[in-house]
Amino acid sequence: MAGLLHKYLILLLLFTLSYFGYSQNYLTSKAKQGDGISLLLNRFDISNYTCNIDTFLKLNNLERNSHLILNKSYKLPIKVFEYNGRSIRTTIGNNDYDLAVYIQHFNENAHEKGLREFDFREDRVLWVPLHVWNCNSDEIKTIKSDSIEKLPKVLNTKNNNELKEIEGPILRTETFPIFGDEYEKTPIVSEKLKGQVYYLISGHGGPDPGAIGKKDGHLLCEDEYAYDVTLRFARRLLQHSATVYVITRDKDGIRDEEFLENDKDETVWFNQSIPLNQVRRLRQRSSKINQLYYNHKKQGAIIQRVVEIHIDSRYESQKVDIFFYYYPGSNEGKDLAQEMYRTIKSEYEEHQSNRGYRGVVRGRNLHTLRESKPPVVYIELGNITNEFDQKRLLIVNNRQAIANWLTQGIISKNAK
């Protein structure tokens, strides 16, 4: 984290401007294929304010009828502040509470959508859209009204992270105790996946913790982190009205801690203890999935899929991007794996264009891929022994982002 903060501080110093006495610069974004001015600004939820359009034109010396150039970086009407770790109000030099709530939601929404990799409280980088200051009084009233509408009273929950997951009108709220007290109340926001059935397996569990890494004196066990990502993924699928079975189950619920305590009390759907023998463990899971598959097939389910989530273990120096396996000859499994791959690759290219994404999609003859009746995608999230890859697992917002992107991949596949 210190290295990441140092990186951002250097960037801020290189592009320092004076504004309310704080160091900040304009956020930039590259134009995508087909982007116009409105489409680019809409991606950041700032196109509804005329002052943002005017500012964008001035910052980039454009006219209203100008065309954007593919892959060219454009300054956005969003200032970047070095967040002081205390409050948004002291960071921006404005004591307006409603304004601070609006800016907080703006940043959280940007992270939820994958526009920024980290939460502003993690990387100490705060985005402030210029319309909070530069628009006319009517638009400012709208901003304050919006901030009140999006306070935690929207849902009866203790966890403010709930706000990040609302993508529009809530159709209903359902309760799933498996997610734990803070996440069990789940807002259903669409019916995009209605009628579809997903079987989610988090790797290992019970007597087998899987791959093990170490960080600051803590053991990092594959089964715990894979399970947390799986639960978040399951919840996102449910929010779009899918039927979801969490095959490997624990009593922990979704956890927001950095270091997840290891235990051996995992079971397999429904309340079956996990055998010590690896072959028996694999057969137990595939046979349960196949039983459920045939039941749903008789009931008319057309789309049924399995997603199995693991974390790899390699040499400490070897960084590994998220990669995907499918069973050779399974076109549906291959197509879904490729769509998930494309989604994650696109997210990295958009937000870390110089990083390079080296994930792959390959066919493999693994037990779950071969023996499960529904098409299967097998996912490896990274190298649990590598310090860089560990951030993908330890930072809770990264675990949530993975779940979000996998869900986006599924929804994108359905749209084709």
Secondary structure, DSSP 8 states (H G I E B T S, - for coil): -HHHHHHHHHHHHHT-EEETTEEEEEEEEE--TT--HHHHHHHTT-TT-HHHHHHHHHHTT--TT----TT-EEEEEEEEEE--SS-HHHHHT---HHHHHHHHHHHHHHHHTTSSSS-HHHH-EEEEETHHHHS-HHHHHHHHHHHHHTSGGGSS-S-GGGGGG--S---EEEE-GGG-TTT-EEEE---TTTT-EEEEEES-BTTB--SEEEETTEEEEHHHHHHHHHHHHHHHHHHTT-EEEESEE-SS-S---SS----S--EETTTEE--SSHHHHHHHHHHHHHHHHHHHHHTT---EEEEEEEEE---TT-----EEEE-TT-HHHHHHHHHHHHHHHHHHHHH-TTT-----EEE---HHHHH-SS-EEEEEEEETTSHHHHHHHHSHHHHHHHHHHHHHHHHHHHH-
